[in-house]
Amino acid sequence: MLEYIKTILQKVSFDRKLFEKELRKAIAMLVPDEVKTLKVWCYEKFGKIYRVVLNQCFSNAV
C-alpha cells in the first residue's frame, strides 16, 4: 500500500491542494510505522516545495 501511495503522491505533486488531500488520506489509512516511513520519504522528495504542507499534515499524524 505504501508504494501505491508514493506513486499517487508523485502523480498529484503538480497541485498543492490535491497533494495535501491525498497525503491526508494516506496518513489516515496507514499504520504508524508506515506513516513514519512515508514522512521520511515525503520530506526527501517534496520537502523543498511542500514543506509547509508536510509540516501541517505530519504534525497531527505521529
N, C-alpha and C positions, 0 to 999 in steps of 0.2 A: 504494500500500500504506500509506503514511504517513497519508493521510486516513482510510482504513478503521480503522487502529489508534487514531487520535484519537477516532473515533466509538465504538469499543468501550470505550475508557477512560472516556469520558463516561458511557456507559450503566452501567458497573460501579462508578462512583465512590461509590456509596452504601455499599459494603462494602470495608473496608480490605484484607482478605486477598485478595479477588477482584481488587481493583485492583492489588495488588502482583503477583499471579500473572500477570495479563495484561500488566503493564508489563515484567516479566522476559521473558516470551515475545516481546514486541515488540522489546526490545533485542537479543535473540538473533537475530532474523530480519532486522533492518535493517542496511544498510551504515553505516559510521561517520558519513558526512555526514548521513544521515537521523536517526541517533541524536542527533547534536548539535542538530538542528532539533527533534526530539521533546523533548529535555531542556529547551530554552528554553520551548517551549510548555507542558510539564508544570508547570514552576515558575511560569509566569504563571497558569495555570488552577487548579492544585491546591496550590500552594506553601503556602498558609495552613493547609490541613487535613492534608496528607500530606507535609510537609517531611521528616520522618524516613524515611519510605518512599522518597521520591525520592532522598535522600542515600545511602541504602543501595544502591538499585538502580543509580544512575548512578556511584557511586564505583568500581565494577568495570568499568564499560562503556567509558569513553573514556580 
